[in-house]
Amino acid sequence: MKRFSCIFFCLLTLFLVSCQRFEKPSQREGLDKDSHSYSFVSFPESRMKQVAMNIEGVEDVRIEYNQNKIMMYVLPATDIHPSKYREMANLVYKKVNRVTPVNPFHVVIVPPEKWMETPY
């Protein structure tokens, strides 16, 4: 009888604890929800910005983490032709990626006329 009650108690505990594991992340509660949330992501924002600002033709940089990826918005100088934006984005990505190879990010070149619409 003792063995049966011990096994029953262990199975009941296992069942109660594992029920949350199969729920949607938005419906989880307590520590189970916290251990699966990736809301805090650390990345060297100031270092990334500093390296990007040292590239010729870059006027300003904004960095945003939108729960999915790190976005780097780059404002090119006014004398840079829009046909060179892709080339500039590749250069910014290569130089910043050398400094912070662990952090994946995306580079978006924002034309000066749309700069005020970017997240800050």
ChimeraX attribute file (.defattr): number of C-alpha atoms within 10 A of each C-alpha:
attribute: neighborCount
match mode: 1-to-1
recipient: residues
	/A:1	6
	/A:2	7
	/A:3	8
	/A:4	9
	/A:5	10
	/A:6	11
	/A:7	12
	/A:8	12
	/A:9	12
	/A:10	11
	/A:11	12
	/A:12	12
	/A:13	11
	/A:14	11
	/A:15	11
	/A:16	10
	/A:17	11
	/A:18	12
	/A:19	10
	/A:20	16
	/A:21	12
	/A:22	9
	/A:23	11
	/A:24	9
	/A:25	14
	/A:26	8
	/A:27	9
	/A:28	16
	/A:29	11
	/A:30	8
	/A:31	9
	/A:32	14
	/A:33	15
	/A:34	12
	/A:35	8
	/A:36	10
	/A:37	12
	/A:38	9
	/A:39	11
	/A:40	8
	/A:41	10
	/A:42	8
	/A:43	14
	/A:44	10
	/A:45	15
	/A:46	10
	/A:47	13
	/A:48	22
	/A:49	18
	/A:50	13
	/A:51	15
	/A:52	24
	/A:53	17
	/A:54	12
	/A:55	14
	/A:56	12
	/A:57	16
	/A:58	18
	/A:59	15
	/A:60	15
	/A:61	20
	/A:62	16
	/A:63	19
	/A:64	15
	/A:65	16
	/A:66	9
	/A:67	11
	/A:68	9
	/A:69	13
	/A:70	18
	/A:71	17
	/A:72	24
	/A:73	22
	/A:74	28
	/A:75	22
	/A:76	24
	/A:77	14
	/A:78	13
	/A:79	7
	/A:80	13
	/A:81	10
	/A:82	14
	/A:83	8
	/A:84	10
	/A:85	18
	/A:86	13
	/A:87	11
	/A:88	22
	/A:89	19
	/A:90	12
	/A:91	16
	/A:92	24
	/A:93	19
	/A:94	13
	/A:95	16
	/A:96	20
	/A:97	16
	/A:98	11
	/A:99	13
	/A:100	15
	/A:101	11
	/A:102	9
	/A:103	15
	/A:104	12
	/A:105	19
	/A:106	12
	/A:107	20
	/A:108	20
	/A:109	19
	/A:110	19
	/A:111	17
	/A:112	13
	/A:113	9
	/A:114	9
	/A:115	17
	/A:116	10
	/A:117	8
	/A:118	11
	/A:119	10
	/A:120	10
